[in-house]
Amino acid sequence: MPKITKILTIFLIIFTVTSCGKNNLLKPDWSKNAEPDGKKRARQNVEEGRGIQLFKKEDNGGNFMFASSNPLWRASLEVVDFMVLSVVDYAGGVIITDWYNDENPNESIKITIKFLTNEIRSDALKININKKNCDTNGKCLVTTINDELNFEIKKEILKKAATYKKENDKIKNKRPESPITNEKS
């Protein structure tokens, strides 16, 4: 076996053994009796935070499991959908576009959207806009724009997010309760 394969195999074994954390799969808790009903056991595991969990459930409004269910995220993507996206990191809470120019090839902008919270409010987002001006010799100067455009982008995102949230709330109120969790799905 090649040396790199051995190293990767050892790393994978170490990572698997050490990444189990508090609920170590190699050390099951045999002191409790298992619940015979699978639905109750699944509900109990969810309440105790066991199993695969993308985000820790909190009571402060940040309980979105998928980016598509977060109105602020969806609205941000829609507002900058005409630009090529360079970085899209839902877990890190950031969207960065690539350099964009409309008509002038010597002038382009790049937008960075940072999510400070999932709540739809005016301080939930930080918008940074960089402008790159290049001369005919290929020398470029990058400056930060802090004007009305930042405000307009943030306002448009918040407006769309509020609309999405209203739509989600209407749909959520129409859904039947889940037989497993006794909550609206």
RASULNOR-V700903 format. One line per field, one symbol per residue. ss: DSSP state (~ for helix, > for strand, _ for the rest). psi: psi as a letter, one per 30 degrees, with the letter a starting at -180 (. if undefined). burial: 1 if it has 16 or more other C-alpha atoms within 10 Angstrom, else 0. Layout:
# RASULNOR-V700903
ss->???
psi->???
burial->???
This chain:
# RASULNOR-V700903
ss->__~~~~~~~~~~~~~~~~__~~~______________~~~~~~~~~~~__________________~~~_~~~~~~~~~_____>>>>>____>>>>__>______>>>>>>>>>_________>>>>>>>>>>_____>>>>>>__~~~~~~~~~~~~~~~~~~~~~~~~~~~__>______>_
psi->kleeeeeeeeeeeeeeefffbeikffiljgfkkkkfjeeeeeeeeeefglakjekkklggfhhkfkeffjeeeeeeeeegfflkkekjjeefhkkkllkkkeejffkllkkkkkjflfkjlfgfkkkkkkkkkkaffgkkkklkkiafeeeeeeeeeeeeeeeeeeeeeeeeffklkkfefglk.
burial->00000000000000000000000000000000000000000100000000000000000000010000011111111001001010000000011110110000001111111110011100001011111110000000000010000000110011011101100000000000000000000
